[in-house]
Amino acid sequence: MQIGENINIAVLSLIDQKFRSFLTILGIIFGTASVIAMVSIGEGTKKQAIAKYQDLGVNNIIIRDKDLTDSELEEVRMKFSQGLSMKDADMIREIVPHVVDVAPQSESKLEARYADKSSRVTVIGITTSMMKLLNYRIDRGMFLREDHCDQQMKVCILGANAARELLGYEDPIGQNVKLDDQWFEVIGVLQPKALFTETVGELAARDLNNDVYIPLTTFNKRMPKENRFASEIKQLTVQLENSNELMQSSIVIRSILNRHHFNNDDFSIIVPYELLKQEEKERRIYNLLLAAIAAISLVVGGIGIMNIMLASVMERTSEIGIRRAIGGRKADIMSQFVTEAVVLSLAGGVIGVLFGITLSLGISLLTEVQTSITLYSIFIAFGFSVVVGITFGYLPAKTAANLKPIESIRHE
């Protein structure tokens, strides 16, 4: 019997039992859709994680002054550590090999005001190199220039949330906002940046979109310190030539700072590249787990196919006997029932793929969960549905092929 004839018989058989066929392939439909949706959720969260660490710079080492209580700070200062300083930045430039740049920044939490609106923000004093080192991207206006820093100008750049809360839909460029008791002209607004989680140490729960950036020289001259024990610098961002030197350089930097800080544990070192690699590994395992759980639905769907095919064999026993009696081979009978099972799984797979894509897009549109549909997830889900059809269609097909012709003809 030809393959085309097998397919034609299978399709006609399924059409004759439309409702039963549809119920049979529901397991395949939901299983295929679940695999695609689960993998797309995993891929979406993976892309978010990668974007988050890329915002920190994959060739960077970030050194943060630890957030200590007043009593802890006082104790550290009594042990001769002055916290992070410009001197630390100079030593890193001089001693650590393969350093491209070191960008210091200072921070202070203040109240920002514009007209009758106010917002609690983190004012950050930075240098012009910070935009390149931390992948800052301007949405409107401009970034800091050298003359802004050299002349200690009172200009600022707003994070995306800070601009929206203070100025709403008004054009912020050229407006003046009040930081503490100082007026600053807005020269730019940053594009939104990713939020950080607990995996980023001292940057935990930090929303960079609420930051306001001013020249570091202006910050040092005009912004008040949070307390008298506060460090000169809150963060140093060290950019290296390539990521291969990150771990070795971080060890050297820790050694330098330990010596300069008299072994006080008042700073933390964050290597975004290593965190990214760890995150990618965890996400890969997470994606496989999600896909494996979803694949269980496909197995259940396969069992449904096997059950309905066994029932079909029992219903068509006389037909099978007649075909065998007029010369049909076991291989012909077997291929016919395997083809029916495969057609069932193919139909379920196609509908499941369309449903899975729709489900993934719907999740992304209706919730805050980002999804990313990949071709490999579609191929895996569809391919697995075909394998399920062949695997679970084999037993009913073998049962049909092994029926004795005479007994089959006499079967009622």
C-alpha positions as CSV (number, residue, x, y, z in Angstrom):
1,M,0.0,0.0,0.0
2,Q,1.4,3.4,-1.0
3,I,2.1,6.1,1.5
4,G,-0.3,8.5,-0.2
5,E,-3.1,6.0,0.0
6,N,-2.3,5.4,3.7
7,I,-2.6,9.2,4.3
8,N,-5.8,9.5,2.4
9,I,-7.4,6.6,4.4
10,A,-6.1,8.1,7.6
11,V,-7.6,11.5,6.9
12,L,-10.9,10.1,5.8
13,S,-11.0,8.0,9.0
14,L,-10.3,11.0,11.2
15,I,-12.9,13.1,9.3
16,D,-15.5,10.4,10.0
17,Q,-14.8,10.7,13.7
18,K,-14.3,14.5,13.9
19,F,-15.2,15.0,17.6
20,R,-13.3,12.0,18.8
21,S,-10.3,12.9,16.8
22,F,-10.3,16.5,18.2
23,L,-10.5,15.2,21.8
24,T,-7.7,12.8,21.1
25,I,-5.3,15.5,19.8
26,L,-6.1,18.0,22.6
27,G,-3.2,16.6,24.6
28,I,-0.8,17.1,21.7
29,I,-2.2,20.6,21.2
30,F,-1.7,21.7,24.8
31,G,1.6,19.9,25.1
32,T,3.1,21.5,22.0
33,A,1.8,24.9,23.0
34,S,3.1,24.5,26.6
35,V,6.6,23.7,25.4
36,I,6.7,26.8,23.1
37,A,5.2,29.1,25.8
38,M,7.5,27.8,28.6
39,V,10.6,28.1,26.5
40,S,9.6,31.5,25.2
41,I,9.2,32.7,28.8
42,G,12.6,31.3,29.7
43,E,14.2,32.9,26.7
44,G,12.5,36.2,27.5
45,T,13.8,36.2,31.1
46,K,17.3,35.2,29.8
47,K,17.3,38.2,27.5
48,Q,16.3,40.5,30.3
49,A,19.1,39.1,32.5
50,I,21.7,39.6,29.7
51,A,20.5,43.2,29.1
52,K,20.8,43.9,32.8
53,Y,24.4,42.8,33.0
54,Q,25.3,44.4,29.7
55,D,24.1,47.7,31.2
56,L,26.8,47.2,33.8
57,G,29.4,46.5,31.1
58,V,30.8,43.0,30.5
59,N,34.4,44.3,30.5
60,N,33.9,46.2,33.7
61,I,34.8,45.6,37.4
62,I,32.6,47.6,39.7
63,I,33.8,48.6,43.2
64,R,31.1,49.8,45.6
65,D,31.5,51.4,48.9
66,K,29.4,49.3,51.3
67,D,26.3,50.6,52.9
68,L,27.2,50.5,56.6
69,T,25.4,51.9,59.6
70,D,26.8,55.0,61.3
71,S,28.3,52.9,64.1
72,E,29.9,50.5,61.6
73,L,31.3,53.5,59.6
74,E,32.7,55.1,62.8
75,E,34.4,51.8,63.7
76,V,35.9,51.5,60.2
77,R,37.2,55.1,60.3
78,M,38.8,54.4,63.7
79,K,40.7,51.5,62.0
80,F,42.2,54.1,59.6
81,S,40.1,53.3,56.5
82,Q,38.7,56.4,54.7
83,G,36.6,54.4,52.3
84,L,36.7,54.6,48.6
85,S,38.6,57.7,47.3
86,M,40.2,59.2,44.2
87,K,43.5,57.9,45.5
88,D,42.1,54.3,45.1
89,A,41.2,55.2,41.5
90,D,44.7,56.5,40.8
91,M,46.4,53.4,42.3
92,I,44.2,51.1,40.2
93,R,45.2,53.0,37.1
94,E,48.9,52.8,37.9
95,I,49.1,49.2,39.2
96,V,46.5,47.1,37.5
97,P,47.4,46.0,33.9
98,H,45.0,46.2,30.9
99,V,43.0,49.0,32.5
100,V,41.3,51.3,29.9
101,D,39.7,53.7,32.2
102,V,38.5,54.2,35.8
103,A,35.4,56.2,36.4
104,P,34.6,57.4,39.9
105,Q,31.1,58.5,41.1
106,S,29.6,59.9,44.3
107,E,26.1,59.6,45.4
108,S,23.6,61.3,47.7
109,K,19.8,60.7,48.2
110,L,18.0,64.0,48.0
111,E,14.6,65.5,47.2
112,A,14.2,66.7,43.7
113,R,11.5,69.4,43.0
114,Y,10.0,71.0,39.9
115,A,7.0,73.3,40.2
116,D,4.6,71.6,42.7
117,K,6.1,68.1,42.1
118,S,8.8,66.4,44.1
119,S,10.5,63.0,44.0
120,R,13.1,61.2,46.1
121,V,16.1,60.6,43.9
122,T,19.7,59.5,44.0
123,V,21.9,62.4,42.8
124,I,25.1,60.9,41.3
125,G,28.2,62.9,40.5
126,I,30.0,61.4,37.4
127,T,32.6,62.1,34.8
128,T,32.2,62.2,31.1
129,S,33.6,58.6,30.7
130,M,30.7,57.1,32.6
131,M,28.4,57.1,29.6
132,K,30.7,54.8,27.7
133,L,31.7,52.6,30.7
134,L,28.1,51.8,31.8
135,N,26.4,51.9,28.5
136,Y,24.3,55.0,29.3
137,R,22.1,56.0,26.3
138,I,20.5,59.4,25.9
139,D,16.8,59.5,25.0
140,R,16.6,63.3,24.7
141,G,19.2,66.1,24.9
142,M,22.9,65.5,25.5
143,F,25.3,63.9,27.9
144,L,27.9,65.7,30.0
145,R,30.7,67.5,28.2
146,E,34.2,68.2,29.5
147,D,33.5,71.9,30.0
148,H,30.5,71.0,32.3
149,C,33.0,69.2,34.6
150,D,35.9,71.6,34.2
151,Q,33.7,74.6,35.0
152,Q,31.7,72.9,37.7
153,M,28.5,73.8,35.9
154,K,25.0,73.2,37.5
155,V,23.6,71.0,34.8
156,C,21.9,67.6,35.3
157,I,20.7,64.5,33.4
158,L,17.5,62.8,34.5
159,G,16.8,59.1,34.7
160,A,13.6,58.0,32.8
161,N,11.4,57.7,35.9
162,A,12.7,60.9,37.5
163,A,11.9,62.8,34.3
164,R,8.4,61.4,34.1
165,E,7.6,62.0,37.8
166,L,8.9,65.5,37.9
167,L,7.9,66.9,34.5
168,G,5.3,64.5,33.2
169,Y,4.8,65.1,29.5
170,E,6.5,68.4,29.5
171,D,9.7,68.8,27.5
172,P,12.4,68.6,30.2
173,I,15.3,70.0,28.2
174,G,16.2,73.5,29.4
175,Q,14.0,73.3,32.5
176,N,15.4,73.9,36.0
177,V,14.9,71.4,38.8
178,K,15.9,71.9,42.4
179,L,18.1,69.3,44.0
180,D,18.2,69.9,47.8
181,D,18.7,73.7,47.8
182,Q,20.5,74.0,44.4
183,W,18.9,74.7,41.0
184,F,20.2,72.6,38.0
185,E,19.4,72.9,34.3
186,V,18.2,69.7,32.7
187,I,20.4,69.0,29.6
188,G,19.3,65.4,28.9
189,V,17.1,62.4,29.8
190,L,18.4,58.8,29.8
191,Q,16.7,55.9,28.2
192,P,15.1,53.4,30.7
193,K,17.6,50.9,32.3
194,A,17.1,47.5,33.7
195,L,16.3,46.9,37.4
196,F,18.8,45.0,39.5
197,T,18.1,42.0,41.8
198,E,19.8,40.5,44.8
199,T,22.4,38.9,42.6
200,V,24.1,42.2,42.1
201,G,25.3,42.7,45.6
202,E,25.4,46.4,46.6
203,L,23.3,47.3,43.6
204,A,20.4,45.2,45.0
205,A,16.9,46.6,44.4
206,R,18.5,49.7,42.8
207,D,16.3,51.5,40.3
208,L,18.7,53.4,38.0
209,N,15.8,55.2,36.4
210,N,15.3,57.3,39.5
211,D,18.8,58.7,39.4
212,V,19.9,62.2,38.5
213,Y,23.4,62.7,37.2
214,I,25.5,65.8,37.6
215,P,29.2,66.6,37.1
216,L,31.4,65.0,39.8
217,T,33.2,68.3,40.3
218,T,29.9,70.1,40.9
219,F,28.8,67.3,43.3
220,N,31.9,67.6,45.4
221,K,31.5,71.4,45.7
222,R,27.7,71.7,46.2
223,M,26.1,68.5,47.4
224,P,26.0,67.7,51.1
225,K,27.5,64.5,52.4
226,E,25.0,62.0,53.9
227,N,27.1,62.0,57.2
228,R,30.5,63.0,58.3
229,F,31.9,59.5,57.9
230,A,30.8,59.1,54.3
231,S,33.4,58.1,51.8
232,E,34.7,60.5,49.2
233,I,33.6,58.1,46.4
234,K,30.7,55.7,46.3
235,Q,31.7,53.7,43.3
236,L,34.6,53.1,41.0
237,T,34.0,51.5,37.6
238,V,37.1,49.9,36.1
239,Q,37.0,49.1,32.4
240,L,39.5,46.5,31.1
241,E,40.6,45.8,27.5
242,N,38.9,42.4,27.4
243,S,36.9,40.0,29.6
244,N,39.7,37.5,29.8
245,E,41.5,39.6,32.4
246,L,38.5,40.2,34.6
247,M,39.0,37.6,37.4
248,Q,42.8,38.1,37.7
249,S,42.4,41.9,37.7
250,S,39.7,41.7,40.3
251,I,42.0,39.7,42.6
252,V,44.7,42.4,42.1
253,I,42.3,45.2,42.8
254,R,41.0,43.5,46.0
255,S,44.6,43.1,47.2
256,I,45.4,46.8,46.5
257,L,42.2,48.0,48.2
258,N,42.7,45.7,51.2
259,R,46.1,47.2,51.7
260,H,45.0,50.7,51.3
261,H,41.9,50.2,53.5
262,F,43.9,48.4,56.2
263,N,41.9,45.1,55.6
264,N,38.6,46.7,56.5
265,D,35.7,45.1,54.8
266,D,34.1,48.3,53.7
267,F,33.9,47.7,49.9
268,S,32.5,45.1,47.5
269,I,33.7,44.1,44.1
270,I,31.1,43.1,41.4
271,V,32.2,41.4,38.1
272,P,29.2,41.7,35.8
273,Y,30.7,39.2,33.3
274,E,30.9,36.4,35.8
275,L,27.4,37.1,37.1
276,L,26.2,37.0,33.5
277,K,27.8,33.6,32.9
278,Q,26.3,32.3,36.1
279,E,22.9,33.7,35.1
280,E,23.1,32.1,31.7
281,K,23.9,28.7,33.2
282,E,21.0,28.9,35.7
283,R,18.6,30.1,32.9
284,R,19.7,27.2,30.7
285,I,18.8,24.7,33.4
286,Y,15.6,26.6,34.1
287,N,14.6,26.5,30.5
288,L,15.2,22.7,30.2
289,L,13.2,22.1,33.4
290,L,10.3,24.2,32.0
291,A,10.4,22.3,28.7
292,A,10.6,18.9,30.4
293,I,7.5,19.7,32.5
294,A,5.6,20.9,29.4
295,A,6.7,17.8,27.5
296,I,4.8,15.7,30.0
297,S,1.6,17.0,28.4
298,L,2.8,15.6,25.1
299,V,3.4,12.2,26.6
300,V,-0.2,12.3,28.1
301,G,-1.4,13.3,24.6
302,G,0.5,10.3,23.1
303,I,-1.2,8.0,25.6
304,G,-4.5,9.4,24.4
305,I,-3.6,8.6,20.8
306,M,-2.6,5.1,21.7
307,N,-5.9,4.5,23.5
308,I,-8.0,5.8,20.6
309,M,-6.0,3.8,18.1
310,L,-6.5,0.6,20.1
311,A,-10.2,1.3,20.2
312,S,-10.1,1.9,16.4
313,V,-8.4,-1.4,15.9
314,M,-11.1,-3.2,17.9
315,E,-13.8,-1.4,15.9
316,R,-12.2,-2.2,12.5
317,T,-11.3,-5.8,13.2
318,S,-13.5,-7.2,10.4
319,E,-12.1,-4.6,8.0
320,I,-8.5,-5.7,8.9
321,G,-9.4,-9.4,8.4
322,I,-10.9,-8.7,4.9
323,R,-7.8,-6.8,3.9
324,R,-5.5,-9.6,5.1
325,A,-7.7,-12.2,3.3
326,I,-7.4,-10.4,-0.1
327,G,-3.6,-10.2,0.1
328,G,-2.9,-7.3,2.5
329,R,0.5,-7.8,4.2
330,K,1.1,-7.2,7.9
331,A,3.4,-4.3,6.9
332,D,0.5,-2.7,5.0
333,I,-1.9,-2.9,8.0
334,M,0.8,-1.7,10.4
335,S,1.8,1.3,8.2
336,Q,-1.9,2.3,7.8
337,F,-2.4,2.6,11.6
338,V,0.9,4.2,12.2
339,T,0.0,6.8,9.5
340,E,-3.3,7.5,11.3
341,A,-1.5,8.1,14.6
342,V,1.1,10.3,12.9
343,V,-1.6,12.3,11.1
344,L,-3.3,12.8,14.5
345,S,-0.1,14.0,16.1
346,L,0.8,16.2,13.1
347,A,-2.6,17.9,13.2
348,G,-2.2,18.4,17.0
349,G,1.3,19.7,16.4
350,V,0.4,22.3,13.8
351,I,-2.6,23.6,15.9
352,G,-0.4,23.5,19.0
353,V,2.4,25.5,17.4
354,L,-0.1,28.2,16.3
355,F,-1.7,28.2,19.8
356,G,1.7,28.3,21.5
357,I,2.8,31.3,19.5
358,T,-0.5,33.1,20.2
359,L,-0.2,32.2,23.9
360,S,3.4,33.5,24.1
361,L,2.5,36.8,22.4
362,G,-0.6,37.1,24.7
363,I,1.5,36.6,27.8
364,S,3.9,39.3,26.7
365,L,1.1,41.8,25.9
366,L,-1.1,41.2,28.9
367,T,1.5,40.8,31.6
368,E,4.8,42.2,32.5
369,V,6.5,38.9,31.7
370,Q,8.7,39.3,28.6
371,T,8.7,36.3,26.2
372,S,10.9,35.5,23.2
373,I,9.7,33.0,20.6
374,T,12.6,31.0,19.1
375,L,12.6,28.7,16.1
376,Y,14.3,25.9,18.0
377,S,11.5,25.7,20.5
378,I,8.9,25.4,17.6
379,F,11.0,22.7,15.9
380,I,11.5,20.8,19.2
381,A,7.9,21.0,20.2
382,F,6.6,20.0,16.7
383,G,9.2,17.3,16.3
384,F,8.4,15.8,19.6
385,S,4.7,15.7,18.8
386,V,5.6,13.6,15.6
387,V,7.8,11.3,17.7
388,V,5.0,10.9,20.2
389,G,2.6,9.9,17.4
390,I,5.0,7.3,15.9
391,T,5.9,5.9,19.3
392,F,2.4,5.6,20.7
393,G,0.9,4.6,17.4
394,Y,3.3,1.6,17.1
395,L,1.6,-0.7,19.7
396,P,-1.9,-0.3,18.2
397,A,-0.5,-0.8,14.7
398,K,1.4,-3.9,15.7
399,T,-1.8,-5.3,17.4
400,A,-3.7,-4.7,14.2
401,A,-1.1,-6.3,12.0
402,N,-1.0,-9.5,14.2
403,L,-4.7,-10.1,14.0
404,K,-5.5,-13.5,12.3
405,P,-7.5,-13.0,9.1
406,I,-10.1,-15.7,9.7
407,E,-10.9,-14.7,13.3
408,S,-11.0,-11.1,12.3
409,I,-13.5,-11.7,9.5
410,R,-15.8,-13.6,12.0
411,H,-15.4,-10.8,14.6
412,E,-18.7,-9.0,15.5
